[in-house]
Amino acid sequence: LAVPGSPSCRGLALGRTGATLLAHGADRALRLYAVPPAPADPPRLAHTLADPVVDAAWVHACFSGEGEYVAAGRVTPHGRYELCLWHVDDGSLADRLPGPRVGVTGLSWHPARSFLAASTSDGLVDMWGPRMDWKAFAPAFRALEMNVVYIEREDEFDKVSEADERKERLRLEREAERAEAEDVDVVTVERVAVFDSDGESESEVFYIPTVVRTLTKPSGDAQRRKLEAEEKNRRGGVFNE
């Protein structure tokens, strides 16, 4: 298999189905070959995976569990490692994952799940996974662009002993039992609050003076009695003739 430019090969990776071959060269390029079914036919170059933005050599590369993506890691000039993911179908860049300020030494993709392990120069293994959409679990979730000061409640993080929790639970149970056992009075009619004042009575609250008028023209005596009745109603007392 002749590689264009004849760069030295740093590694090979075969896809899960055996239909793709990844060649990791020293010329800062990843070459993806399509392996034909017939063993006699040579592999065909399908895509050349490279990043023209950052000029850094790739340290390690591998396929995803299902063979749909290619992952590669490198150390940037800023001293931090970076992971890049490409689509196998068209060779387009799918994602770029910036890591901490350490070097990367190897990559390994989980065979069945979307997890990528990256071994680093400080002796640790970083686990990368899919980005979570927390709004699917909590609709009120809001992503913060920067840290905010959270003022806690007075008893929010107080430690409560098991004995206190047991006492509080028993107290609530007793109150619930007492409320269920209490008789409900459905016979007594309570007075309306507007009539509870000592200075007012029902007759005074609803007192409306009534004046009777005739349709015919009254005589002299009738007119006098009418005026006396109106004066009596107006004064609210007894009118003596």
C-alpha positions as CSV (number, residue, x, y, z in Angstrom):
1,L,0.0,0.0,0.0
2,A,1.7,3.2,-1.2
3,V,1.0,6.3,0.8
4,P,1.3,9.7,-1.1
5,G,4.4,11.6,0.0
6,S,5.9,8.4,1.6
7,P,5.6,9.6,5.2
8,S,6.5,7.3,8.0
9,C,3.6,5.4,9.5
10,R,3.0,5.8,13.2
11,G,-0.1,3.6,13.6
12,L,-2.9,1.6,11.9
13,A,-6.5,1.0,13.0
14,L,-9.0,-1.3,11.4
15,G,-12.8,-0.5,11.7
16,R,-15.2,-2.9,13.4
17,T,-16.6,-4.3,10.2
18,G,-13.2,-4.5,8.5
19,A,-14.3,-2.2,5.7
20,T,-12.2,0.8,6.7
21,L,-8.6,1.3,7.5
22,L,-7.0,4.3,9.2
23,A,-3.4,5.1,8.7
24,H,-1.7,7.5,11.0
25,G,1.3,9.2,9.4
26,A,4.0,11.6,10.5
27,D,2.9,14.3,8.0
28,R,0.1,15.5,10.4
29,A,-2.6,13.8,8.3
30,L,-4.9,10.8,8.9
31,R,-5.7,8.8,5.8
32,L,-8.9,6.7,5.7
33,Y,-8.9,3.8,3.3
34,A,-11.9,1.7,2.0
35,V,-11.0,-2.0,2.2
36,P,-12.7,-3.9,-0.7
37,P,-14.3,-7.3,0.0
38,A,-11.9,-9.1,-2.3
39,P,-8.5,-9.7,-0.6
40,A,-6.7,-9.3,-4.0
41,D,-7.9,-5.7,-4.5
42,P,-5.8,-3.0,-2.8
43,P,-7.5,-0.5,-0.4
44,R,-8.7,2.7,-1.9
45,L,-8.0,6.1,-0.3
46,A,-11.4,7.5,0.7
47,H,-10.6,10.7,2.8
48,T,-7.6,12.5,4.2
49,L,-8.4,13.9,7.6
50,A,-6.4,17.0,8.6
51,D,-6.8,20.2,10.5
52,P,-5.3,23.3,8.7
53,V,-6.0,25.5,11.7
54,V,-3.6,24.0,14.2
55,D,-0.2,22.7,12.9
56,A,0.5,19.9,15.4
57,A,1.2,16.2,14.9
58,W,-1.4,13.6,15.9
59,V,-0.3,11.4,18.8
60,H,-3.0,8.6,18.5
61,A,-6.1,7.8,16.5
62,C,-8.9,5.2,16.7
63,F,-12.4,4.3,15.4
64,S,-15.6,4.6,17.4
65,G,-17.3,1.5,18.6
66,E,-19.7,1.3,15.6
67,G,-17.0,2.6,13.2
68,E,-19.0,5.8,12.4
69,Y,-16.4,8.2,13.7
70,V,-12.6,8.7,13.8
71,A,-11.1,10.2,17.0
72,A,-7.6,11.6,17.1
73,G,-5.6,13.4,19.8
74,R,-2.7,15.8,19.8
75,V,-0.9,18.4,21.9
76,T,-1.4,22.0,20.8
77,P,1.3,24.7,20.9
78,H,-0.5,26.2,24.0
79,G,0.4,23.1,26.0
80,R,-3.0,21.5,26.3
81,Y,-4.3,18.4,24.5
82,E,-7.1,18.5,21.9
83,L,-9.4,15.7,20.5
84,C,-11.0,15.9,17.1
85,L,-13.8,13.8,15.7
86,W,-14.6,13.1,12.0
87,H,-17.4,11.5,10.2
88,V,-16.3,8.3,8.4
89,D,-18.9,8.7,5.6
90,D,-17.8,12.1,4.2
91,G,-14.6,12.9,6.2
92,S,-16.1,16.1,7.7
93,L,-15.0,17.4,11.1
94,A,-17.8,16.6,13.6
95,D,-16.4,18.1,16.9
96,R,-13.4,19.6,18.6
97,L,-12.8,18.8,22.3
98,P,-10.2,21.0,24.1
99,G,-8.6,19.3,27.1
100,P,-6.6,20.4,30.1
101,R,-2.9,21.6,30.0
102,V,-1.4,18.1,29.8
103,G,-0.3,15.8,27.0
104,V,-2.3,12.9,25.5
105,T,-0.6,9.6,25.0
106,G,-3.4,7.3,23.8
107,L,-7.1,6.9,22.9
108,S,-9.6,4.1,23.3
109,W,-13.4,4.2,22.4
110,H,-15.9,2.1,24.2
111,P,-17.1,-0.7,21.9
112,A,-20.8,-0.2,22.6
113,R,-21.3,3.2,24.2
114,S,-20.4,6.8,23.4
115,F,-17.4,7.1,25.8
116,L,-13.9,7.9,24.8
117,A,-10.9,7.4,27.2
118,A,-7.8,9.5,26.8
119,S,-4.7,8.7,28.7
120,T,-2.7,11.8,29.7
121,S,0.9,12.6,30.5
122,D,0.1,13.2,34.2
123,G,-0.9,9.5,34.7
124,L,-4.6,10.0,34.6
125,V,-7.3,8.8,32.2
126,D,-9.9,11.4,31.1
127,M,-13.4,10.0,30.2
128,W,-15.3,11.9,27.5
129,G,-19.0,11.4,26.9
130,P,-21.9,12.9,25.0
131,R,-23.1,16.4,25.9
132,M,-26.2,16.2,28.2
133,D,-29.3,18.2,27.5
134,W,-30.3,18.9,31.1
135,K,-33.5,20.6,30.0
136,A,-34.9,17.2,29.1
137,F,-34.7,16.2,32.8
138,A,-35.4,19.6,34.3
139,P,-37.3,22.1,32.2
140,A,-36.3,25.0,34.5
141,F,-32.6,24.3,34.0
142,R,-30.6,27.3,32.9
143,A,-27.0,27.1,31.8
144,L,-24.8,29.8,33.3
145,E,-22.1,31.4,31.3
146,M,-20.2,32.4,34.5
147,N,-20.3,31.7,38.2
148,V,-22.9,33.4,40.3
149,V,-23.1,34.1,44.0
150,Y,-25.7,31.8,45.6
151,I,-27.2,33.0,49.0
152,E,-28.3,30.0,50.9
153,R,-31.2,29.8,53.3
154,E,-30.5,29.8,57.0
155,D,-31.4,26.1,57.5
156,E,-30.7,24.9,54.0
157,F,-27.6,22.9,54.8
158,D,-28.1,22.3,58.5
159,K,-27.4,18.7,59.6
160,V,-30.5,17.1,61.2
161,S,-29.9,14.0,63.3
162,E,-32.0,10.9,62.8
163,A,-33.5,11.4,66.3
164,D,-34.8,14.8,65.4
165,E,-36.2,13.6,62.1
166,R,-38.0,10.8,63.9
167,K,-39.5,13.2,66.4
168,E,-40.6,15.6,63.7
169,R,-42.2,12.7,61.8
170,L,-44.0,11.5,64.9
171,R,-45.3,15.0,65.6
172,L,-46.7,15.3,62.1
173,E,-48.4,11.9,62.3
174,R,-50.0,12.8,65.7
175,E,-51.3,16.1,64.2
176,A,-52.7,14.2,61.2
177,E,-54.4,11.7,63.5
178,R,-55.8,14.4,65.7
179,A,-57.2,16.3,62.7
180,E,-58.9,13.1,61.4
181,A,-60.4,12.3,64.9
182,E,-61.8,15.8,65.4
183,D,-65.6,16.0,65.0
184,V,-66.9,18.3,62.3
185,D,-69.9,20.5,63.3
186,V,-72.3,20.7,60.4
187,V,-75.3,21.9,62.4
188,T,-74.2,25.2,64.1
189,V,-74.7,28.3,61.9
190,E,-72.2,31.0,62.6
191,R,-73.3,34.6,62.6
192,V,-72.3,37.0,59.8
193,A,-69.3,39.1,60.8
194,V,-71.1,42.4,59.8
195,F,-73.7,41.8,62.6
196,D,-71.1,41.1,65.4
197,S,-70.6,44.8,66.3
198,D,-72.2,45.9,69.6
199,G,-73.0,49.4,68.3
200,E,-75.1,48.3,65.4
201,S,-78.3,46.2,65.0
202,E,-79.9,44.5,62.1
203,S,-82.8,47.0,62.1
204,E,-80.5,50.0,61.9
205,V,-78.3,48.5,59.2
206,F,-81.3,47.8,56.9
207,Y,-83.6,50.7,57.9
208,I,-85.0,52.4,54.8
209,P,-87.6,55.2,55.4
210,T,-90.9,54.6,53.5
211,V,-93.1,57.5,52.2
212,V,-96.6,56.7,50.7
213,R,-97.7,59.1,48.1
214,T,-101.2,59.3,46.5
215,L,-101.9,59.8,42.8
216,T,-104.9,62.1,43.4
217,K,-104.6,65.6,44.7
218,P,-105.1,65.5,48.5
219,S,-107.6,67.7,50.4
220,G,-106.6,70.2,53.1
221,D,-106.8,67.7,56.0
222,A,-105.1,65.0,53.9
223,Q,-102.4,67.4,53.0
224,R,-101.9,68.3,56.6
225,R,-101.7,64.6,57.7
226,K,-99.3,63.9,54.9
227,L,-96.9,66.6,56.0
228,E,-97.2,65.5,59.6
229,A,-96.3,61.9,58.6
230,E,-93.3,63.0,56.6
231,E,-92.1,65.1,59.5
232,K,-92.6,62.1,61.8
233,N,-90.6,59.9,59.6
234,R,-87.9,62.5,59.2
235,R,-87.5,63.0,63.0
236,G,-87.9,59.3,63.8
237,G,-90.1,60.0,66.8
238,V,-93.8,60.2,67.7
239,F,-95.7,63.2,66.4
240,N,-98.5,64.4,68.7
241,E,-101.4,66.4,67.3
